[in-house]
Amino acid sequence: MAEPGTVYPYATGKIVLWVPAASKLNLRDGLRAVLDRSVRKLAIANPQHAPYGQAAVAALKKQDLYDRVSDKLVLGENISQTASFVLSGSADAGIVALSLALSPNMKDKGRYAEVPAADYAPIEQGCVVLAKSRNKAAAHAFLDFIKTAGAKDILQKYGVGVK
């Protein structure tokens, strides 16, 4: 479905344990904080179809936490819905994208601890121009922009690993 020669892997996503600013949860121990009794609900993206959810499950398993917290999990359809569960108070903590934790909507509303990248498979992000695009000129312009130093600076500002 991609126009030949347009596949461009541009970044690698990262996950964090995020809690609202009012939370008393101590994040010093990183992901192990999910064992605290105050975490009754832990939001993650649905690992059946969301790469960030797959990364969350892998990290929980790597740290031997998954079986201990699986009954606390609340699944979002995507990483944005997962973050909104924590923002709204529907979950006490969440494993979300670092880029969301640093976004204007969340950065001043909570705290986070990074999950070691070695605990989950890389969350590769890429873009393509669709072969049947109705506006290939704009799609190519966007692809060209993603390759610039300016775009890479923006991505890095939001905690995305750039290539």
DATADA-V572587 format. One record per helix or strand of 2 or more residues. SS is the DSSP state (helix for helix, strand for strand). FROM is the first residue (numbers start at 1). TO is the last residue. If there is no record, write none. Layout:
BEGIN
SS,FROM,TO  SS,FROM,TO
END
This chain:
BEGIN
strand,8,13  strand,15,20  helix,30,35  strand,42,45  helix,51,62  helix,66,72  strand,73,76  helix,79,88  strand,93,97  helix,98,101  strand,110,114  helix,117,119  strand,123,127  helix,136,146  helix,149,157  strand,161,162
END
